[in-house]
Amino acid sequence: MSGNIKLIENYSNHNSKRERYYRFISSVFPGCDFKTWHSKGFWTDDYIQYSFVESGEIISNVSATLMKVFVNGKLMNGVQLGAVGTIPEYRKLGLSKILMNYVIDKYKAETDIIFLFANDSVTEFYPKFGFNKQNQFLFVKKALPLKSKTEVRKLNLFNGNDYNLLLRLLKERKPITRLFGAANYDFIVMWHVFNKHWENIYYLSNYDALLFIKIKDDALHVYEAVCKAEFDINHIVNEIAGFNKVSNIIFYFPPDQIKFSYDSQIEYSEAPLFILGDISFGKREIKFPETAIT
């Protein structure tokens, strides 16, 4: 490794270094924006960067999110790795390997679980560090269209009242799953709101709850349910499906905390899950909350 390459870490409060991170992210992960997330105050001290820099620019990075994680119903100290990458002209120099080893060594003694979500093109990279792939599943229900009078309305997050409603429910929410999920991850949810779900959030006034939903490929995709108490969302999603004439409803979380029925499961392959070491979920199908992925 060149002597001009330096390691910098945990620099979210340093303006010029953070700007370098923005440039790195836009280069390696096009379409991802961290500026809004930071400017709105959601980039907390629990999201930490470990980066190699040369000539004033970040060339390789591994970020770590410190979080409380449910594993088989037990709350653990967890570290989720993300934003793992190197700019094209510095690849094949072993920079990501050095950073991965550095970050794993830093946290392995003080945390219960380290995990990450990979890009399909690099799934053979992570087992070299002791990570094992863990299957995840989506839960599919045939739509039974209903048309009733459930109060469902789309949030307008440019409206201050709706924005504050979102923030309140994220603070008051119950976990979406305790099989393999997260606690108190509203700061990560807000990254997904700013990047993916700004126009996909619906309020259920009868339940004081939110659904993050999107219609694509003739299906209603339910990514997130934010609520203070358990409720059965079958009726609501069938009603939404009826108004939009879709055939299937796909849930991105298991029904252990928020009830729903489903007809089948399909393996989730978009972002393969890797967990360091041997952690078993038995025969239970899991899906880590989509809006808790960094």
N, C-alpha and C positions, 0 to 999 in steps of 0.2 A: 504494500500500500504506500502511496506517495506520502512523503513527509509534509506535503502541503495540505493534506486532508486532515481536518480537525473534527472532533466530536463535540457537539453542543447538545444540551438537554434541558428540559423543563423551562422553556423560554417564552411561555404564552404572554407574560407581562412585559416582554421586551419588544417594542414596536417594530424595529427594523428586522429583527430575527423572525418575528411572526409574519411579516410581509414576505420574507423568503419562503416560509412554509406555505403561504397561499400560492406563491408561484410554483413551488414544487408540486403541490396537490393538483393545480390546474394542468400541469404538464403530464403527470403520471396517471391521474384519475380525472380525466376531463368531465366537466359537468358538476363536480363536487365543489361546493362553496362553503368556506369556513368564516368568511368575513361577517356575514349577517349574524351567524351564530355567536360570534365573539362580541359584536357590537351590541347585541341585545342582552348580553350578560350571562349566557349559558355555557360558555367555555370555562369550566370550573378547574380547580386545582387537581381534580381527579382525572383529567385528560392530559397526559404527559408525553412529550415528544423526545425522541432520541434520534439525532440526525448527524450525518456526516456532511461537512461543508468544505468546498474548495472554491477559491476565487470569489468568495462572497455569496455563493449560491449553495443551496441544499442539493446534494446529489444522491443521497440515500436516506431512508427513514424507516423506523419502527415506532409506532405510538402505542402507549399503554393506557387503558382505561381501568381505574380502580373502582370496583363495584361490589355490592352485595348480591350474591347469586344463590338461588334456590337449586339444590341438587337432591332429588328424591325427597322433597319436602323439608330438607334441612337447609337453613340459611348459612352460607359460607362466605369467607373473604375470597373474592375473585379478581383476576386480572384478565381483561380481554385485549388482545393485541389487534392492531389495525393499521391502515395506511402503510402497509409493508411494501416497499418498492424502491427502485433505483432508476434514475433517468437513463434513457437508452444508451448514451455514449459511455456510461460507466458500468454497464452490466458485464457480467462474467468476470468480475474482479474479486468476488467474494465479499462485497461490502454488506449485503443483506445477511449473510451468514454470520459475520462478525457482530452486527447489531443484534441479531436474534439471540446469539449466545450471551451477549452482554446483558440484554434485558431479562432473559430467562434466569440467569445467575443472580440478577439483582432482586428478583421477586420470589423465586422458588421456595426460599426458606421461610417467608413470611405470609404466604398465601396458601389457600386450600385448593384452588383450581386455576389453571391458566388455559385459555382457549382462544380460538380465532376462527374467522370465516374466510375461506380461501377463494381465490379466483380459479376457475376450472383449469387454466393453463399451467398452474404451479402446484397442483395437488401432490406431486411427488417430492416437493421441496421440504414440506413440514415433517414428514415421518423421520427425516434425518436428525431431528432434534428431540425425538421421543413422543411426537404427537400421533394420536390414533384417530382415524376418521370415524365419526359417529353419524349414523343415518338419522335424518329428520324427515318428518312427514307432514303433508297438508291433508286436511280433512274435507271431503267433498260431499255435498248434499244436493240431491236433485231438487230443483226449485218447484215449490207448490204455490203458484201465484195466488196471493190474497189481496183484496183491496178493502181496507177498513179505514179507521180514523185514528190510528196511532199518530201521535204528534212527532214527526221527524222533520227537521229542517237543517239545511246546509248552513254551516257557520261562515260568516264573513269576517275574516281575521283582520281586515282593515278597520273593522268596527271595534272600538275599545272595549265595549261590553262583552262582545263575543271572544275577543282575545283574552280578557281577564277570566271569562268562564272556562276557557281551555286551561289556563294556568291553575285555576282553583281546583278543577277536577283532577289534574295531574298530581297535585299535592295531596289530595284526599283519597286517591284511588286505592283499590285493593290489587294484589298481584293478579296478573292475567293467567299465570300458571305457576305451580309450585313443583312441577316435575323437573323442569330445567328452565328457569326464568330468572328475572331480576327484580330487585326491590329499589325503590327511590331512584328511578332512572329517567326522571322527567327532563333532565338536562340533555340526555341523548335523544329522547323523543322530539325535543324541539329542533335538533339538527335535522331530523327527518321531516318535520313540519316545514322548515325553511327550504329544504332541498327537494322534497318529494310530495308532500301531502297538504300543501297550503290550501288547495281547493277540494280536498277529499274528506273533510271532517263534518260529521252530521251529529246533531244534538237530539237526544231522545228525552223530551221534557217529562214524560211520565215516569222515567226512571232516573232522571238527573244523570245521564250517561252519554258517552260519546262513542261513535263508531268511525274508524278510518276505513273508507271503502272506495273501491274503484271498479268500474265496469270495463272489461276488456275480453276479447275473444269469446263473446257470448256467455260470459260468466261474471258473477258478482264476487269480487275478491274482498274479503274482510280481513284487514291487516292488524287491526288493533281494536280492543274494546276497553274503554276507560270508565270505570264505575266504582261506586263506594260499597255496593252490596251485590251479592250474587243474584243474577236473574237469567231467565231463559230467553235467548234472543232469536229463537226459531221463528216466532210470529213476525217479528220486525223485519228480519232479513227476507222472509218470504214475501212480505208486503212490498219491500223495495224491489225485489226481483220481479214481482208482478207488474209493477208500474213501468219497469224497464225491459220487460220481456226477455229475460235471460233464462238459460236452461239449468245452469249449475250455480251453486254457492260454494266458494272455496274459503275455508277458514285457515288462517296462518297461526293457529294456536290450538292446543288440545283442550277438551271440555272439562278439565278437572276443577276449574275455578269459576268459569262462566259457562253455563249450561247451553248445549245445543246438541242436536242429533245429526248424525252423518251416515252416509251410505257406503263410503269407501275411503281408503287412504291412498295417496300417491306419494312416492318419494320426492322430497324436495332436493333439487340438484343445482339450483341457481348459485348458491354460495355454500359449498361443502363445509361442514363443521369439523374442526379438529380440536381434540382435547389432549393436553399433556398428561401422560400416564394412563393408568387403567381405572376408568370410572364406568360403572355399568348401570344401565337403566332397566335391566331385565328385558321383559317382553313389552314394556310400555312404549308407545310411540310418542316421541317428543317433537317439539318445535320451539326453539328459542324465540322470544318475542322479536318480530321483525323490526320494530322501532327501538330496540335496545342494541342493535348491531352497529358497531363503529367501524 
